[in-house]
């Protein structure tokens, strides 16, 4: 049994502690947002936030998150109450196949939480752990900038 | 993406219908009105990340006069969907879009006629608003749904159905948002990887340690409850109740299995020489031969060059995945294949059953850029699921399988000799292209082409991949014929008849090296003539659309006013994809540091009628970034037995910090046919980067990728 906070709710998942967090989230956790891409921390498809910081769910043992807070793309927002990043990604049509977006969105959320007005170089550095094969990078960068502006204007 | 299409057989004696409609002639194959206010559109082309579902919805909305939101897309399924062959070759809008437009136009006309007859209101006085047919006073006199039970779609489309004139389109031609993107931004379960069926089991394949290795034995392995090891010849797999159990069991079984290995791959360090030798043993054909009929200046200078490219991987961000379930003697497969019918045929052949016992249901996968592992994993899921009748089984490849066992785009050689007259005019062109075939797709040969088929106890032979003829787009020779005015030309092709590394179609096919090599020679000829690369190209182009894209890209980039910057360079290149598809011209700017970085791309395109301007810009930009990645980084590596570039570390692709800024402008031609957008920008991008490297370093690279090593070779 592994107990932690998942997208704001307490969960206790029936599984061995040494199995990866990604299996926990997609298996007993019932989520689909965190995605498997490589299993070696090279592509970022599985990225989640662990106590607010990006972490590779594909290599992290589920047991290591006991008592901590895990946020996935599902925890950022919903179609009815989207995160500004999700709104911005739709506004910029920032994606093609979209498989990489779950991980990119949580990394971008972590970036904006620590730097509300990042420049392009900072955005690229934050997203460098993520692979996008369809070539939507520039749209994604624009979308992160757009979300930062939207969040900034709300705060102001 | 080899351009074979079952819709393109116009000479069968039947009235010609547009695109895929020709082979799928009944309106009910394309459309249904299942419930009030709902239109079901049934495409045979599938979403592979390119946005096709959105574009088809736009076309249908316009021709039917319904709001796009009313249109529901049926999942492409064998036996239920029109057979549109493979979603490939940048033909989805040409084949599928043309068919949908025709089917919807015909449907609207038939409903208009019937409603007119039933109400006595003349057709010209009826308007259609969001699916409701209104009389002259604005009152509803019928709808698609009021007549849904009348069987009006149970008919062949008339050949003379008239789609709306371009000026009457209200949805097609506009940038409407992609229908699939919200699911992807909210992490919804949309991909086949996300499919969860009741009682579903998980599987992993235990791959041979090297190509063609034969399984000699499997030692005793502890198996968790409900799990099992499945073996058929050298095809070895495991099944477990939970995914992580399957993963762990596969690792244990791999450690306890013994294989007989042999050297089957060529010397990686001498790949170009091996291609030349194997080409000499291969099948030679003349692609194009024409002799000048006089009036041509005598050749005074020539350029003779040889170009080489490595095997290239698809490198999708998700490994391939499929779910299969046997119910009696029928197997259902959920797959991200590009062609449900083609896959069905190969699965049936391999299982030694009939096609009516195999049902393939399309579900989206991660981005697809050609014939990747989608079909392979689908067959494997079906093979493994035989051990657990009645239970759905999900098979997910590993990253190493995806980068190591999916088909690759073939390594190639291109040799070119070009001649120019005293005034610089290009007068002669001879080239020879050497390659494995670019299509190993399923469903086109009596033998299955899927990887597991040759590892079974009763195996199928592995045949070298075929190469589509130029008439259907060509494979190795795609874009091998320069689109410039050249009086004398001879293009030869040598197809390898041995295939140590399995090859098939990847975005651009032979166009990647052909466009680059042609444009590289054009740059050299321009330099010999003392002319600017843009001017030299323009004076050998008669076609206005070719000239237009070049001029537009040059203007976007400020080509004519460019200033030399130390360590930086600019290059320009253009092509018409498949010589009959979309035009793309690209200006690239690179920075030469410890390696080459592509910093900016300016792209002008012409894909005929544009259904979704933002979608097409996205495709052109994505193709260009893909091209930049191929140009600068990508190369499949191997030793004599195994593919060694089977991780992201071994097969790097461009990351965010390395991606160029991209500007795309499309020349919209709403009155002209669709031309397809997914592949056009890739070859010219590679070529423009090569030109930019010369501009910066005065080095003409001859081998992809353009790394410090290949630049050093060209300098020596």
Interface residues (C-beta under 8 A of the other chain):
Chain A: X15 X16 X19 X20 X23 X26 X27 X31 X32 X33 X34 X35 X36 X37 X38 X39 X40 X42 X43 X45 X72 X73 X74 X77 X78 X79 X82 X86 X89 X90 X93 X95 X96 X97 X98 X99 X100 X101 X102 X105 X121 X123 X124 X125 X127 X128 X130 X131 X132 X133 X134 X135 X136 X137 X138 X139 X140 X141
Chain B: X48 X49 X50 X51 X175 X177 X178 X180 X181 X182 X183 X184 X185 X186 X187 X188 X189 X190 X191 X193 X194 X242 X243 X244 X315 X316 X317 X318 X319 X364 X365 X366 X367 X368 X369 X396 X398 X399 X614 X615 X618 X619 X621 X622 X623 X624 X625 X626 X647 X648 X649 X653 X654 X655 X656 X657 X659 X661 X662
